[in-house]
């Protein structure tokens, strides 16, 4: 029995890395077993910061879908589609923008932070679309009357705004059309970059999610270890070793043994990282096989997106019929 309906989306903003997978996608794959899931490629959202140069948007969207499929999202179990393929997202966003106080959008904590961060990257995002990003996110969620949205702590303010907009809409038009979606909190696994900093494409310290086994092995060789350790027989400190943090996530069974041998100087960093590399290759083996099934098959991916859009439109049209009646549109 389903526990309810989930909606979630990701922006197609570039190549996925292993940290992205552990941060959200791994959890999505688990949730599909127990919930009715709707997953959208948020290509309209991507335009809030990429409007000046959308040249990579289509390719990034295909790559994101490829990542989802290779991770194990099943298009037979879930509704998977591109946001721009369902026009009701834009229609509901426009209607919500008519009744949402400007101050509600301006007070979203992440707004000013992103305004500054993206501005420092040379992007002009002083636009209505960027300010209204949480409102489009609200439309995405409530269009499908989702019960839950998988979120991290940083997204909680957006979800609370969505609930406020729902309450305001239902109060103004005296109809309980929309559901106040609740956050489905999951403890995301935090994976550092191979240099110890946050894993980020801008730092060049990632392990690509699409990496082949040989590419994984080469990237693992670059992971920083205990800087005080010079010789293989030196006693190490796993607490400051990035490779050890990877072991905790991908090789949990051997962590006690590796920690003990490292502190005793009985295992060198090269051998330790070789073991980690093979565990990573093993963990990602099935995903690599699924990727090869879909890679370059734009016909298959288009079919998945179209089938998903058909299912999404059926739900969205019903919701919008209720909305149009509530606001007295002819």
N, C-alpha and C positions, 0 to 999 in steps of 0.2 A: 504494500500500500504506500502511495506517495505521501510524504510528510508536508507537501505544499508546493507552491510554485516559486522558482528562483529566477531572477533576472540578473545578468551581469554582462559587462562589455569591456573591451580593451581597445585602445587607440592603435592603429597601425602606424607606429612612429619610427620604425627601424628594425634592425635585426634583433631577435630575441636572444637572451643569453640564459645560462643556467640559473642565475639568481632570479630572473623573471619567472622561470618555471616554478621554483620552490616558493616564491612569494605569493603566487596566486593559482597558476594553472594546475599544479599538482592537486590542490584542494578541489578545483572544479571537477577533475576526473573522479575524485572520491564522491562528490556530491551527486553526480549523475546516477548513482546507484539507488538513491533514496528519494530524490526530488524530481518534479517535472521542471526541466531546466530550459531556459531560453538564453542563448548567448549571441551577442551582436558584435560585429566588427564596427567599431565606432568611427567610421570614416568621416562623418560630418563633424564630429568632435575634433578630429585631427586638423580640420581647416581653421580652428580657432588660433592655432599657432603656425600652421603651414600654408595659409591662404596665399601668400606671396609667391610660393614655389611649390605647387602640388605635383610636380613632375614624377615623384616617386610614390605617390599615394596609391595608385592601382597595384603596383608591384609589391609594396609593403603590405597591402591588404591580402594579396594572395599568399605572401610569406607567412603572415600571421595565421591564416587559416591552415596552412601547411603545418605550422607549429602545433596548433590545436589538435589536428588529426593525428600527428605523429605522437603526441603525448597520450592519446587514447580517448579523446572526446569522440563519442559515437554519434554520427548524424542520424542514425536510426532511432536513437533514444532521445536525442535533444533537438531543439529547434535552433539551427545555426544559420545566420544570415548577415547581410551587410545592412547597416542602419539606413543608408541612403536608398535602399531598395524598397523601403516601406515608407511611403510619403506621409503617413499618419504621424510619424515622429515629428516632422516639421510642422504639421498642422496643429498638433497639440501644443508644441512649444510656443507657437505664435499666440494661441489662445491664452495660455498661462501667462505669457508676458504682458497681456493686457491687464491682469489683475494682481500681479506680484509687486509689492512695494519695492522701489529702487533700493531703499536702505537695507532690505533683507539680503540683497545680492552683494552690496558693498561691505557688509560685515562678515562675510565668509572668510575665515582666517587664512585660507590658502590663497585668496585672491591677490593680496598685496605682495605676498612672498613670491608667487609665480610671476607677477607683473615685474618685479625687480629682477628675478633670476633670468627670465627670458629676455628682458630688456638688456641685460648685460651681455647676452649672446647676440645682440644686434637685431632682435625681432621687435617690430612695432606691434604691440598687442593692446594698444589703447583703443579697443573696438567694442561695440555692443556685443558681438559674438563671444568675446572672451569674458566679458562681465556676466553674460547670460549663460555661461557654460553649465553652472549647477541647475539652471532651469531646464535646459535641454536634457540633462541627466535625469531630472525629475520626470520629464515627459517619457523618457525611455522606460523608466521603472513602472510608472502608474498606468501607462498605456496597456500593459499586460496584467494589471492588478496583481503584481507579484507580492507574495507573502514575505519573502526574504531577499536580501541582497548581501552576498559575501563581501565583507569590507574589512579593511585594516583600520586602526585607530585614526589615521590621518583623514579618512574619508567620512568619519562620523558626522562632522558638521554639514556635509553635503546631504547626507541622509536625513538629518534632523530638519534641514531646510525643506526637503521633499515632503516630510510629514506636515510641516507648517503650511505649505502650499495646498496640500490635500485638505487639511482642515478648513482653510480659507475658502477653497472652491466649494466644498460640501456645504459650508455655512451660507455662502453668498447665494447659491442656487438651490438650497434646501433639498438636496438630493444626495444620498450616500452613494455616489458613483465610485469613488476611488478608495483604495485600501491604503492604510498607513503601513508601508513595508517596514519590517524590522531588520536590523543588522544581524547577519549571521557571522559572528566573530570567529575567526580562526587564527591560531597562533602561527603566523608565517615563519617559515624557516629562513633565517638570515644567513646568506652566504657571502663571505668577503670576496673581494677581488684577489687575484693571484699575488698582488703586491701588498695585501693587507688592508687597503682602503676599501671603501664601498665599491662593489662591483658595478661598473658603469662603462658604457661604450665610449664616453668622452675621455676616460682615463686609459683606455686601451688595455684594461686588465681583466677582461672577461674570458669565460669559456663559452663559446657560442653553443646555443642549444642544438644547432644543426651540425656540429662538429663531427667528423668521421672518427673512428677509433684511433687512427694515427694522429689526427689533429688533437684529440684529447690528450694522448700521451705526450705530445710536444708541449702543450700548454701546461700540463702538470709539472713538467721538468722545470718550469719557470716559477713555480710557487715558492714564496719565501719561507724559510724555516728559521730556527733559532739563530740570530746573528752572532751570538757568542760562541757558537760551536764551530771549531776549526777542523778538527780531526774526527774521523769516524768513531774513535774510542772515547771522545770527550763526552761527559755527561750532559745531556740535553735538558731543556725546559719546555715541555709541550705547551705550557700555558701561554707562551709567546710565539708559538709556531702556527702559521696559517695552514700548513698541510694537515696538522693535527685537527684543526677545526673542520676541515673537509672530511677527515676520517670519521668524526662524530656524526656526520650527516649521511655518509655513504658506506661506512664500514663499521657500524656500531658494534658488531659482535667482537671485533678484534681490538677495540679501543683500549680495554684494560691491559692487554698484553703489549700493545705498541707503547703505551704510556710507561709501563714498567721497564721495558727494554730500552726506551729512549733515555729515561732518567739514569739508567745504569750504564749507558754507553755501549749497549750491546747491539744496537741497530743503527746504521748510518742513514743520513738524510736521503741519499740516492735510492737505497733499498726501500726505505719507507715510502717515498714518492712513487716508485715503481709499483708497489703494492696498491697504493691509492689509485693509480692510473687504471690498473686492471679492474678494480672494483667499480670505478666510474664507467669504464667501457661496458662492463657486465650490466650495470644498472640502466644504461642507456641503449642496450642492444636492441630491445624490442621496439623502442622509439625510432631507432635508426632504420630498422626494417620497415616500419610503417611509413616513414618519410620517403623511402625509395619507392613505395607503392604509389604515392601521390605526386611525387616531385615531377614537375614538368607537365603533369596531366591537368591542364587548365580546363579541359572538357569535363573531367570528373568534379573538379572544384566548382565550376560554374553550375553544374547540376545540383550539387549539394546546397549551394547558396540559393538557387532558385527554388528548390523544394522547401528550404527553410523559410524563404520569403513568402511563399504561398501560405504556409501554415501561420506565419506571423501576421500576415495581412488579414487573415480570417478573424483572428482575435482582435487586432487593432481596429478593424472596421466596425465590429460590434461595439467596442468601447466608444469610438468616435460617434456612432449613432446616438448613444446615450448622452454624450457631451453636447452634441448639436441640439438635441431636444431640450436639454437642461438650460442652454443659453439662448434658446428660442431662434435658432437659425432656420431659414426656410429650406 
